[in-house]
Amino acid sequence: MKHHEASNNGTCTLDPTEESRRKRREQINAEPGSRPALEAVYGKVWDTSELQRDYIVIGFLAPFVVVRRRDNREEGSLEFQHQPRFYFNYRPNDR
């Protein structure tokens, strides 16, 4: 069953990313990685305080978070796992 979200005008819309996000969230959280394991695959990894130091969070749809870098204002996205909470796989937005 697809999840519907109400828009401002009261109509419902389908989230076309819901199925792929759900699958990716299950993959990430099925065997959560340690920080060293995630770094070996994705490079830089952030915990919550490090994320807040380096980024402004714009929004999220698990397992993704949309961010703006504090140093150069570049926007992009990160993935995150639930427990332990780590953010990884930074991707700048396509321009």
Phi, psi and omega in degrees: 000134181275143177278135177248140177244138178281134176270179182299331182267009174090356178274160180260146177230147175275144174267105184292347180264356187303312183296313181292324177294319179299315180297316180294319178300317178295319178299311183298316187271351178296319177223079182303137182272152170286166178302311179300323179294317178295320179297324179296328181268316191249352185086225185302138179229142180238141166271182186297316181292324177292321177300313180296328178291319188263340187224157166255125180279125180266323180181173177206151169219102187310136009262030182245149174228134177265131188225162170236125179295138179286328185285321184230005177067012177293136177262147180193197180221157175229156169262159174215151173253155187286303187220118355289148184284111173228147178248139186201175175064049179300133177227118175293150176294146175291140179245000000 
